[in-house]
Amino acid sequence: MTSWIENRFKVKEAGSDIRTEVMAGITTFMTMGYIIFVNPDILSKTGMPFGPLMVATCLASAIATLMMAFMANYPIALSSGMGLNAFFAFSVVLGMNIPWEVALAAIFIEGVIFILLTLTKVREAVVNSIPKSLKIGISTGIGFFIALIGLQGAGLIVGNPATLVSLGSLGSKPAILAMVGFVIMMALEAHKVKGAILWGILAVTAMAVPLGVASMPQGIVSMPPSISPIFMKIDFSQIASGTFWVIVFTFFFVDFFDTVGTLVGVTNRAGLLDANGNLPKAREALMADAVGTTVGAVLGTSTVTAFVESASGVEQGGRTGLTAMVTAILFILAIFFSPIVSIVPACATAPALVMVGIYMMMSLKDLDFSSFTDIVPASVAIFMMPFSYSIATGIEFGILTFVALKFAACRKNEISPVMWGLFAIFVLKELLV
């Protein structure tokens, strides 16, 4: 088995080892495991049954993540994207009165379009055409974004109608546990303990149970419900309507640039980009995402995309597809061990996300601060991601600023044809949508 793993994933060549990769895979799963219950909770608002949705979420995540592991050999996990599932449920189905079966058809078509664009290398060209300064900005912006998600999950940052956000209650049990978990993770990292984030998550979970923040499971193993109520329930009856294609475009746009941002940000942090700042196996990674979206629609769940929480596994040393394979296996096991998975509270994973945000900010050291035309677009991308709560929006405004500033500074030779094309697409999008 060890020989097969080494031959398949080239673990030693990547400067890692099997134990580190396994720990990283577990860490990634623990950090993004909330999706197993949150995604069904959101989609069930449309009338879709919760149990089958949970199974579909796990299966779609496992299939897409295994494809990432074996096709691209990257430590990146995929699952039903947050934001995209909310758009599916509240905007499309409930807001526009579109049957969920028709919404699944829109996602299926989006996935097919992605597959075609990946085969023609269009998506690969977009990923590799993004300049180094923007890749650093995207990576750092994701760091701020994921830290904000963590602070929200801990209850340390809450909504405020007067100031948008403000400090939450530091005396609440979840907030205290999150802060204790953050200290534990920092201390373990300072002592170079492998799996520091994972041990911190487990420690907080253990403390949360007696404090009543988390509940002991009613059992250990539970048989999963059938997915037949949502499996292959795709309805193409509205494919000729303009509204249907607006929905397809919206899913397409957000998923496209969320995935690009996550791939660029996480692989940049993992040191997987080549000397020219390109992603060597971008095509394979994007194909895993595209097929995952299509398969997810067939199974009955919303758009499957690369998860930014994969950065938690990267920070624990994950460098190969073995990390992703471990995460995928855990998604499969979660179908049968969902009572145990449900124990982990948000306050346990929240400090992990803040830690990951700190690590991803370290990419700034590679940014050329002497070049105004590079630092400004990167900064715009960094600012827009957390403040708009969208990776895709951060990429959009970063690219718009990059092209406009390079053109204004008479440095048009630094703008690639792909960047010009993206600039035009984004301008049209803002004018028409």
C-alpha positions as CSV (number, residue, x, y, z in Angstrom):
1,M,0.0,0.0,0.0
2,T,2.8,2.4,0.9
3,S,4.5,1.7,-2.5
4,W,1.2,2.3,-4.4
5,I,0.6,5.6,-2.5
6,E,4.1,6.8,-3.3
7,N,3.9,5.8,-7.0
8,R,0.4,7.3,-7.4
9,F,0.8,10.6,-5.4
10,K,4.6,11.2,-5.4
11,V,4.4,12.2,-1.8
12,K,8.2,12.2,-1.1
13,E,8.8,14.2,-4.3
14,A,6.4,16.8,-3.0
15,G,8.4,17.1,0.2
16,S,5.8,15.4,2.4
17,D,5.1,12.1,4.0
18,I,2.0,9.8,4.3
19,R,1.3,10.7,7.9
20,T,1.3,14.4,7.2
21,E,-0.9,13.9,4.2
22,V,-3.4,11.8,6.2
23,M,-3.5,14.4,9.0
24,A,-4.0,17.2,6.5
25,G,-6.9,15.3,4.8
26,I,-8.6,14.8,8.2
27,T,-8.0,18.5,9.0
28,T,-9.6,19.6,5.7
29,F,-12.6,17.4,6.4
30,M,-13.1,18.6,9.9
31,T,-12.9,22.2,8.7
32,M,-15.4,21.8,5.9
33,G,-17.5,19.0,7.5
34,Y,-20.2,21.6,8.4
35,I,-21.4,21.4,4.7
36,I,-22.8,17.9,5.3
37,F,-25.5,19.5,7.5
38,V,-25.6,23.1,6.4
39,N,-26.2,22.4,2.7
40,P,-29.2,20.1,3.2
41,D,-30.6,22.6,5.7
42,I,-30.5,25.4,3.1
43,L,-31.7,23.3,0.2
44,S,-34.5,21.7,2.2
45,K,-36.2,25.1,2.4
46,T,-37.2,24.4,-1.3
47,G,-39.2,21.3,-0.2
48,M,-36.4,18.9,-1.0
49,P,-36.0,16.2,1.7
50,F,-33.2,16.7,4.2
51,G,-32.0,13.1,4.5
52,P,-31.4,12.4,0.8
53,L,-29.8,15.9,0.4
54,M,-27.3,15.0,3.1
55,V,-26.4,11.7,1.3
56,A,-26.2,13.5,-2.1
57,T,-23.9,16.2,-0.6
58,C,-21.5,13.6,0.8
59,L,-21.5,11.6,-2.4
60,A,-21.0,14.6,-4.7
61,S,-18.2,15.8,-2.4
62,A,-16.5,12.5,-2.4
63,I,-16.7,11.9,-6.2
64,A,-15.4,15.4,-7.1
65,T,-12.6,15.3,-4.4
66,L,-11.5,11.9,-5.6
67,M,-11.3,13.2,-9.1
68,M,-9.2,16.1,-7.9
69,A,-6.9,13.6,-6.1
70,F,-6.4,11.2,-9.0
71,M,-6.5,13.6,-11.9
72,A,-4.6,16.7,-10.6
73,N,-2.9,15.2,-7.5
74,Y,-3.7,18.4,-5.6
75,P,-4.7,18.7,-1.9
76,I,-8.0,20.4,-2.7
77,A,-11.4,19.2,-1.6
78,L,-14.7,20.1,-3.3
79,S,-18.3,20.2,-2.1
80,S,-21.6,22.1,-2.6
81,G,-20.6,25.7,-2.5
82,M,-21.9,28.1,0.1
83,G,-23.5,31.1,-1.4
84,L,-24.4,29.1,-4.5
85,N,-26.7,26.9,-2.5
86,A,-28.3,29.9,-1.0
87,F,-28.8,31.4,-4.5
88,F,-30.3,28.1,-5.5
89,A,-32.8,27.9,-2.7
90,F,-33.7,31.5,-1.9
91,S,-33.3,33.4,-5.1
92,V,-34.1,30.8,-7.8
93,V,-36.6,28.4,-6.2
94,L,-38.3,30.6,-3.6
95,G,-37.7,34.0,-5.1
96,M,-38.4,33.2,-8.8
97,N,-40.8,30.4,-8.2
98,I,-38.7,28.0,-10.3
99,P,-39.2,24.3,-9.4
100,W,-36.1,22.8,-7.8
101,E,-36.0,20.2,-10.5
102,V,-35.6,23.0,-13.1
103,A,-32.9,24.7,-11.0
104,L,-31.0,21.4,-11.0
105,A,-31.2,21.4,-14.8
106,A,-29.6,24.8,-14.9
107,I,-26.7,23.5,-12.7
108,F,-26.3,20.4,-14.9
109,I,-26.0,22.6,-18.1
110,E,-23.6,24.9,-16.3
111,G,-21.4,21.8,-15.5
112,V,-21.6,20.6,-19.1
113,I,-20.5,24.1,-20.3
114,F,-17.6,24.0,-17.8
115,I,-16.5,20.6,-19.2
116,L,-16.5,21.9,-22.7
117,L,-14.6,25.0,-21.7
118,T,-12.1,22.9,-19.8
119,L,-11.6,20.6,-22.8
120,T,-10.9,23.6,-25.0
121,K,-8.5,25.0,-22.4
122,V,-10.4,28.3,-22.0
123,R,-10.6,27.9,-18.2
124,E,-7.0,26.9,-18.0
125,A,-6.0,30.0,-20.0
126,V,-7.9,32.2,-17.6
127,V,-6.1,30.7,-14.5
128,N,-2.7,30.9,-16.1
129,S,-3.2,34.4,-17.5
130,I,-3.8,36.0,-14.1
131,P,-0.6,38.0,-13.3
132,K,1.5,37.1,-10.3
133,S,0.6,40.2,-8.4
134,L,-3.1,39.4,-8.7
135,K,-2.5,35.8,-7.7
136,I,-0.9,37.0,-4.5
137,G,-3.8,39.5,-4.0
138,I,-6.3,36.7,-4.5
139,S,-4.5,34.4,-2.1
140,T,-4.3,37.1,0.6
141,G,-7.9,38.2,0.0
142,I,-9.1,34.6,0.5
143,G,-7.1,34.7,3.8
144,F,-9.1,37.8,5.0
145,F,-12.3,36.2,3.7
146,I,-11.9,32.9,5.4
147,A,-10.8,34.6,8.6
148,L,-14.0,36.7,8.5
149,I,-16.0,33.5,8.1
150,G,-14.2,32.0,11.2
151,L,-14.8,35.1,13.3
152,Q,-18.5,35.0,12.4
153,G,-18.7,31.3,13.2
154,A,-17.2,32.0,16.7
155,G,-19.7,34.8,17.3
156,L,-16.8,37.3,17.7
157,I,-18.0,39.3,14.7
158,V,-21.7,39.9,14.4
159,G,-24.0,42.0,12.2
160,N,-24.8,45.6,13.1
161,P,-27.3,47.7,11.2
162,A,-25.5,50.9,12.0
163,T,-21.9,49.8,11.2
164,L,-22.5,46.6,9.2
165,V,-20.4,44.6,11.6
166,S,-19.3,44.9,15.2
167,L,-17.8,42.9,18.1
168,G,-19.9,40.1,19.5
169,S,-20.3,39.0,23.1
170,L,-16.9,37.8,24.4
171,G,-18.6,36.2,27.4
172,S,-20.6,33.7,25.4
173,K,-19.5,30.1,25.7
174,P,-18.9,29.6,21.9
175,A,-16.8,32.8,21.8
176,I,-14.7,31.7,24.8
177,L,-14.2,28.2,23.4
178,A,-13.2,29.7,20.0
179,M,-10.6,31.9,21.7
180,V,-9.2,29.1,23.8
181,G,-9.0,26.9,20.6
182,F,-7.1,29.7,18.8
183,V,-4.6,29.9,21.7
184,I,-4.2,26.1,21.7
185,M,-3.6,26.1,17.9
186,M,-1.1,28.9,18.1
187,A,0.8,27.3,20.9
188,L,1.0,23.9,19.1
189,E,2.1,25.7,15.9
190,A,4.7,27.6,17.8
191,H,6.1,24.2,19.1
192,K,6.0,22.8,15.5
193,V,3.4,20.1,16.5
194,K,2.1,18.4,13.3
195,G,-1.7,18.6,13.0
196,A,-1.9,21.6,15.3
197,I,-5.2,22.8,13.7
198,L,-6.8,19.3,13.9
199,W,-5.8,18.8,17.6
200,G,-7.2,22.3,18.3
201,I,-10.5,21.4,16.7
202,L,-10.7,18.1,18.7
203,A,-9.8,19.8,22.0
204,V,-12.5,22.5,21.6
205,T,-15.1,19.8,20.7
206,A,-14.1,17.8,23.8
207,M,-14.6,21.0,25.9
208,A,-17.8,22.0,24.2
209,V,-19.7,18.8,25.1
210,P,-19.7,19.2,28.9
211,L,-20.4,22.9,28.5
212,G,-23.5,22.2,26.6
213,V,-22.3,23.9,23.4
214,A,-22.2,20.5,21.6
215,S,-24.3,17.5,22.2
216,M,-23.3,13.9,22.5
217,P,-24.6,11.8,19.5
218,Q,-27.6,9.6,20.0
219,G,-25.6,6.8,18.3
220,I,-22.5,6.1,16.3
221,V,-23.7,4.5,13.1
222,S,-26.9,5.3,11.2
223,M,-28.0,3.9,7.9
224,P,-28.4,6.5,5.2
225,P,-31.7,7.3,3.6
226,S,-32.3,6.6,-0.1
227,I,-31.6,9.5,-2.5
228,S,-34.3,8.3,-4.9
229,P,-36.5,11.4,-4.1
230,I,-33.9,13.7,-5.6
231,F,-31.7,11.4,-7.8
232,M,-31.9,12.3,-11.6
233,K,-34.9,14.6,-11.0
234,I,-33.6,17.1,-13.6
235,D,-36.3,19.0,-15.5
236,F,-35.4,20.7,-18.8
237,S,-38.9,21.9,-19.5
238,Q,-38.0,25.6,-19.2
239,I,-34.8,25.4,-21.2
240,A,-36.3,27.7,-23.9
241,S,-37.0,30.6,-21.5
242,G,-34.7,33.6,-21.0
243,T,-35.1,33.4,-17.3
244,F,-33.6,29.9,-17.3
245,W,-30.5,31.1,-19.1
246,V,-30.1,34.0,-16.7
247,I,-30.0,31.4,-13.9
248,V,-27.4,29.3,-15.8
249,F,-25.2,32.4,-16.4
250,T,-25.4,33.4,-12.7
251,F,-24.4,29.9,-11.5
252,F,-21.7,29.9,-14.2
253,F,-20.2,33.2,-13.4
254,V,-20.0,32.8,-9.6
255,D,-18.8,29.2,-9.8
256,F,-16.2,30.0,-12.5
257,F,-14.4,32.6,-10.6
258,D,-14.9,31.1,-7.1
259,T,-13.1,28.0,-8.4
260,V,-10.4,30.0,-10.1
261,G,-9.8,32.0,-7.0
262,T,-9.7,29.0,-4.7
263,L,-7.3,27.1,-7.0
264,V,-5.0,30.1,-7.4
265,G,-5.1,31.0,-3.7
266,V,-4.6,27.5,-2.2
267,T,-2.0,26.3,-4.7
268,N,-0.1,29.5,-4.4
269,R,0.1,29.0,-0.6
270,A,1.1,25.4,-1.1
271,G,3.9,26.3,-3.4
272,L,2.4,24.3,-6.3
273,L,2.7,27.1,-9.0
274,D,5.6,26.7,-11.4
275,A,8.4,29.3,-11.9
276,N,6.2,31.3,-14.2
277,G,3.4,31.5,-11.7
278,N,1.2,29.0,-13.7
279,L,-0.7,26.0,-12.3
280,P,0.8,22.9,-13.9
281,K,-2.3,20.8,-13.8
282,A,-4.9,23.5,-14.1
283,R,-6.8,21.6,-16.7
284,E,-7.2,18.4,-14.6
285,A,-8.1,20.4,-11.5
286,L,-10.8,22.4,-13.4
287,M,-12.1,19.2,-15.0
288,A,-12.6,17.7,-11.5
289,D,-14.6,20.8,-10.6
290,A,-16.7,20.7,-13.8
291,V,-17.6,17.0,-13.6
292,G,-18.3,17.4,-9.9
293,T,-20.9,20.1,-10.7
294,T,-22.5,17.9,-13.3
295,V,-22.5,14.8,-11.1
296,G,-23.9,16.8,-8.2
297,A,-26.8,18.0,-10.2
298,V,-27.6,14.4,-11.2
299,L,-27.4,13.3,-7.5
300,G,-29.7,16.2,-6.5
301,T,-27.5,18.9,-5.0
302,S,-26.4,22.4,-5.9
303,T,-23.2,23.5,-7.6
304,V,-20.1,21.6,-6.5
305,T,-16.9,23.8,-6.3
306,A,-13.4,23.8,-4.9
307,F,-13.6,24.7,-1.1
308,V,-11.4,27.4,0.3
309,E,-11.3,25.4,3.6
310,S,-8.8,23.1,1.7
311,A,-6.2,25.7,2.8
312,S,-6.5,24.3,6.4
313,G,-5.1,20.9,5.1
314,V,-2.4,22.7,3.1
315,E,-1.3,24.6,6.3
316,Q,-0.9,21.2,8.0
317,G,1.5,20.1,5.3
318,G,-0.8,18.6,2.7
319,R,0.8,18.8,-0.7
320,T,-0.6,16.0,-2.9
321,G,-3.8,14.3,-3.9
322,L,-3.4,11.9,-1.0
323,T,-4.8,14.7,1.3
324,A,-7.8,15.0,-1.0
325,M,-8.3,11.2,-1.1
326,V,-8.4,11.0,2.7
327,T,-11.0,13.8,2.8
328,A,-13.1,12.1,0.1
329,I,-13.0,8.8,2.1
330,L,-14.2,10.7,5.2
331,F,-17.1,12.1,3.2
332,I,-18.1,8.6,2.3
333,L,-17.8,7.4,5.9
334,A,-19.8,10.4,7.1
335,I,-22.8,9.0,5.3
336,F,-22.9,6.2,7.9
337,F,-21.3,8.0,10.8
338,S,-23.2,11.3,10.6
339,P,-24.1,11.3,14.3
340,I,-20.4,11.6,15.2
341,V,-19.6,14.2,12.5
342,S,-22.5,16.3,13.8
343,I,-20.7,16.7,17.2
344,V,-18.1,19.3,16.0
345,P,-19.5,22.7,16.8
346,A,-18.9,25.9,14.7
347,C,-16.8,27.3,17.5
348,A,-14.3,24.5,17.1
349,T,-13.7,25.1,13.4
350,A,-13.9,28.9,13.7
351,P,-10.3,29.3,15.1
352,A,-9.0,27.0,12.5
353,L,-10.3,29.3,9.7
354,V,-8.7,32.3,11.4
355,M,-5.4,30.4,11.6
356,V,-5.6,29.6,7.9
357,G,-6.4,33.2,7.2
358,I,-3.2,34.3,9.0
359,Y,-1.1,31.8,7.0
360,M,-2.6,32.9,3.7
361,M,-1.7,36.5,4.5
362,M,1.9,35.5,4.4
363,S,1.7,35.5,0.6
364,L,2.0,39.3,0.8
365,K,5.8,39.0,1.3
366,D,6.1,38.0,-2.3
367,L,4.3,41.1,-3.6
368,D,6.4,43.9,-5.3
369,F,5.4,46.9,-3.2
370,S,7.6,49.2,-5.3
371,S,5.2,48.8,-8.3
372,F,2.1,50.9,-7.9
373,T,0.4,49.3,-10.9
374,D,0.8,45.9,-9.2
375,I,0.1,46.7,-5.6
376,V,-3.2,48.6,-6.3
377,P,-5.0,45.8,-8.2
378,A,-3.8,43.3,-5.7
379,S,-5.1,45.5,-2.8
380,V,-8.5,46.0,-4.5
381,A,-8.9,42.2,-4.8
382,I,-7.9,41.8,-1.1
383,F,-10.4,44.5,0.0
384,M,-13.3,43.3,-2.1
385,M,-13.3,39.7,-1.1
386,P,-14.2,40.0,2.6
387,F,-16.2,43.2,2.2
388,S,-18.4,41.9,-0.6
389,Y,-18.4,38.4,0.9
390,S,-17.5,37.0,-2.5
391,I,-14.3,35.5,-3.9
392,A,-15.7,36.0,-7.4
393,T,-16.3,39.7,-6.8
394,G,-12.8,40.2,-5.5
395,I,-11.3,38.7,-8.7
396,E,-13.6,40.8,-10.9
397,F,-12.6,44.1,-9.4
398,G,-9.0,43.1,-9.1
399,I,-8.9,42.4,-12.9
400,L,-10.8,45.5,-13.8
401,T,-8.4,47.6,-11.7
402,F,-5.4,45.9,-13.2
403,V,-6.3,46.4,-16.8
404,A,-7.5,50.0,-16.2
405,L,-4.4,51.0,-14.3
406,K,-1.9,49.3,-16.6
407,F,-3.6,51.1,-19.6
408,A,-3.7,54.5,-17.9
409,A,0.0,54.1,-16.9
410,C,0.9,53.4,-20.6
411,R,1.9,49.8,-19.8
412,K,-0.4,48.1,-22.2
413,N,2.3,45.5,-23.1
414,E,1.7,43.9,-19.6
415,I,-2.0,43.2,-20.4
416,S,-2.5,39.8,-22.0
417,P,-5.3,39.2,-24.5
418,V,-7.1,37.0,-22.0
419,M,-7.0,39.9,-19.4
420,W,-8.5,42.2,-22.0
421,G,-11.2,39.7,-22.7
422,L,-12.1,39.3,-19.0
423,F,-12.1,43.1,-18.6
424,A,-14.7,43.3,-21.4
425,I,-16.8,40.5,-19.9
426,F,-16.8,42.1,-16.5
427,V,-17.8,45.6,-17.9
428,L,-20.6,44.1,-19.9
429,K,-21.8,42.1,-16.8
430,E,-22.0,45.2,-14.7
431,L,-23.8,47.2,-17.4
432,L,-26.3,44.5,-18.2
433,V,-27.0,42.7,-14.9
